[in-house]
C-alpha cells in the first residue's frame, strides 16, 4: 500500500503552510503521485453560496500548473454538471467508478477521458458535517489497484473536514461581499463587528436614483419593478466595482457607492474612476429606452463603519458629505440633467466642466455651486 501517512497527518493538522485551496490540492496531487498512486488527473469540486458562481473546481495534473475553474449558473443550467459522474456522486453520496471496458454510462465526460488515455476514473464523495456532499475525482492512465483506492479513501476523510472549514470561510466571505460589499465584508471578517466601530475616510461619493420611479411603480406590478430595478443596478454595479468602487447601499431605486481615497489612489484618480464608471453606466443604460437615472458625484469625508442597535448592525457610510451628494442628485433631477458634480469633485478631477450655478440645498449650509 502506498504510504500516505505524512499527507494524512498534514491534512489532519489543517494543512499548515498552505495559504489557499489550490495549494492544498497541489500538495495532495504531488504527494499521492510521489507515493506511487498512478494519478494522472485529480480534481476537487466544491459548490458554494454565491449569486453568480455556484462552485469551483481545482484540477491537478502532473508537472502542470493548478487550474481553477468556476461552475457558473449557465453551466449548471446546461445540465453538464448534473449529467456527469460528479453530479451523480453529489446527489447520491456514494463512490462512483468507471474502468475501461465497462458499459458506457452515458456521461459526456467518458469519451473525453478515453481521448486523454484514461482507463480508470473514480469519484469520491466528501460529506460535510452539515450533510452537504462535494466531490473528489481521480483519473489514471494505467489503473488503480485496491491498495491505491485505499490510500485515496484514507486521505478523503481529513480532506473533507479541511475542505468544509475552507468552504464555510469562503461562504461567509461571499455572503458578506454580496450583501455589504467586498471591502466592507473584509473589514467585518477582520473583526470590525462592534456598534460604533467607525473610521473617517475620504472618498468620492456616488449617489443615483431612477427617474420617474414613483409614477412607474403605480403602473407596473411589483415583479415588473423588481426586474426594472435589477436592470438599472446591473448597469451601474459592474462599472463601479470594475474601477475599485464599492456599492454600499441600495435605497429603494437609489444607489450609494464610494471610491475610497488612499495613499495608492489619490483624489484625482478616484474621481476620474467615478467619471469613467458613470460613462460606462450611461452607455449601458442606453440599451433600456425609457429608463433614465440621475447621478450626483461629490468628494468628502465620510464616517465608514458599523451603526445600528444590539444584535443588528449595518456597515455603511454616513456624514454631511453623503447628505450633500443626495441633495445634489435632487438638483440633477430639477435641472433635467443626467449627472451633476459638486465643486469639490470638479476641482479634484482637474478638468473643466459647465458651471450650472449655485443652489440652496435643504439641510446644507450655504449655497453650493454645481457643475455638469
Secondary structure, DSSP 8 states (H G I E B T S, - for coil): ----HHHHHHHHTT-TT--SHHHHHHHHHHHHHHTT---SEEEEEEE---SSEEEEEEEE-TTS--EEEEEEHHHHHHTTTTSSHHHHHHHH-S-EEEETTS-----THHHHHHHTT--EEEEEEEE-TTS-EEEEEEEESS---HHHHHHHHHHHHHHHHHHHHHHHHHHHHHHHHHHH-HHHHHHHHTT--STT-EEEEEEEEEEEEETTHHHHHHHS-HHHHHHHHHHHHHHHHHHHHHTT-EEEEEETTEEEEEEE--SSS-HHHHHHHHHHHHHHHHHHHTTSTT--EEEEEEEEEEEEEEEEETTEEEEEEESHHHHHHHHHHHHHHHHT-SEEEEHHHHHHHT----EEEEE--TT-SS-EEEE-
